[in-house]
Amino acid sequence: MKRCLWAESDPLLRKYHDNEWCVPAYDDRYIFEMLTLEGAQAGLSWLTILKKREGYRAAFHNFDISCCANLTDEDLLDIKENHNVVRHISKLQSVRSNARAVTELQHEFGSFSDFLWEHAGHTPLMNSRKSDGEIPASTDLSMRLSKALKRRGFKFTGPVITYSFMQAIGMVDDHIETCSCHHDNRTM
């Protein structure tokens, strides 16, 4: 199987690339998981976060949005000290505040997914890039979505993180043209 170059160095990266990256997602729990993990990545490698993913799932009740919205300061300190997560307290606090913001969007839009996908016209943006180096760190759309998320109280949602998040949930398909997962190369 041919892959995007960034995914070749580790089995966890390959698995994520082949099964999740740029695959359209509409489940609020999974989308919240990706938002949390992308925010945790700030300043770190994606491989570091994937290695901690099970720790995040255990710490945050498999990303149950209601549970995360109701975490106490004591709960977050316990998570920081006793779970395999990035131990940056602001990142951990953002899980709670982002869960609360997601809950508000669910009440207003019916789902977090509907709010997000509205920004992409409810259709994945299919790109054709020749190399990983052509993939931008951010786009006009990620800047607009970042601003929309921040206005609603989200944390760790700058334009670069938001673009990675958009890739993670399939709003953007950035598989390079030679990758087996590129939309023109898929057999399914």
N, C-alpha and C positions, 0 to 999 in steps of 0.2 A: 504494500500500500504506500502510495506517495502522500506525504503530509506537508503542511506548512513547516518551515524550518524550525520555528520556535518550539515545536512539539516533539522533536526527535530525540532530545537528550535524556528523557526519563520516562519510565512506564506510566507514572501517574499523569504526566503531561500528555502522553499519547492517548491514554484512555479518555481523558477529559476532552481533548481535541476531537477524537473520533466519535464520541457519543453525546457531547453536550455543547461544545463551542459553536455558536452561530446557529443552533437549532432553535426555532421559534418555541417559546415557552409562554404559557398563559396561566399557570397555576400560581396563585398569590404566594403560597408558602415557599415554593421553589424560587420564585422571583425575589422574595425577601431574603432567602438564603444567599442568592447571588449578589444582591445589594450589600449584604453584610460582609461577605467574603471579599468583594471588590474593595470595599471601604477599608477592610483590615489590611489589604495588600499595600496601601499607600506607603511608599518608601521601601517596600520589600519585594521579593520575587514571587511570582504566582506559584512556583513550586513549593516555596515555604508555606504558603497558605493551603495548598492542596494537602500537604503533609499534616496540617493541623485541622483539616476539615472534619474528621470524626470527633475531635475534641470540641469543636464548635457545635456540632450536632448534639453531643451529650450535654454541653453547658447550656445551650439555648433551647432545650426541649424539642429537638429536631426542627427548630425555627418556627415553632408555634407562635404566631404573631400575638395572640392574646397573652400568652405566658410572658413573652418578651416585653410587652407593653407594661406589664405589672411587676417587673423586676424591681426590687428595692436596691438602695445603695449597698446594703449589706450583701445582697445576692451577687451584685456585680463585683464586690471585693472578694467574695468567696470564689467566684469564677476566675478572677485574676490570679488568685493564689493556688487554686486546686485543679485547674483544667488546662489542657494543652491548647492554649489560645495565645494570640499576641497579647502581651500583658500591658498594653497601652490603655490607660484608664479612659481617656477620651474616646478611643475607638470602641471600647466596651460600653460606655455610656451611650454611644450613638446607636447601638443595637436597640436599646430601650426607647430612645427618642424617635428613631426611625420607625419602630413598630407602632408607636403612638400615631405618627404621621400617616402610616399606611392605613391604620384603622379609620382615621378621619377620611381618607380618600375612598376607602371601601364604602363608607356611609354616603359619600357624595356621588361617587361614580358607579357604584355597584361592585367594583373590584379595583385593586391596584393595577392589575393587568390592563383593564380598559383605559385607565388614566394614561398609562405609559404608551400603549399601542396607538392611542389617538394621536400622539406626537409624530408617529411614523405613518400616519394614514392607514393604520391597521394592516399594513403590508410590510414584510421584511424588505430592507434595502439591500439589493444584491449588487455587490461590487465585483469588479474584475481587476485584480491586481496581479502583476507579473512576479512580484517578490514581496517578502515580508517587509522589506524596507519601504515599500510604497504605502503601507498601512499607516494612516495618520494617527497621532496621539489624541487628537480631538477634531471635531468638525463643527460647522455652524449648528447642526441639529443637536449635538451633544452639549454645546454651549447653551442653547435655548432650553433644553430639558434640564440641565444643571440648574439654571436660574429658576425654572418652575419648581423643581424639587426643593431648592433652598428657600424659596418664598413660602413653601408649605412646611418648613421646619426641619427638613432633612439635613443630616450632617454627613461629612465625608462623601460629598457628591459634586466635587468640582468637575469641570469639563473633561479632564483626562480619565478620571475614575468613571464618570458617566459613560464615556465612549466604550471603555472596557466592559462596563455593565451592559450596555446595549449589545455588544458582541456576545456576552455571556448568555443573554436571554433570546438571542436570535433576531433582535430588531434590525441588526446589521449583519450581513454575511460577508466576511472578509477572508474567506479561504482563498489562497492564491490559485491562479489558473491551472497550475500543474498538480494541485492537491486533489486526491481522490474524492474529497468532501466538497470540492467546489461545485456549485449548483449545476454547472454544465456537464460535470463528470459523474454525477450521482446516477446510479442505475435503478434506484427505488423511486 
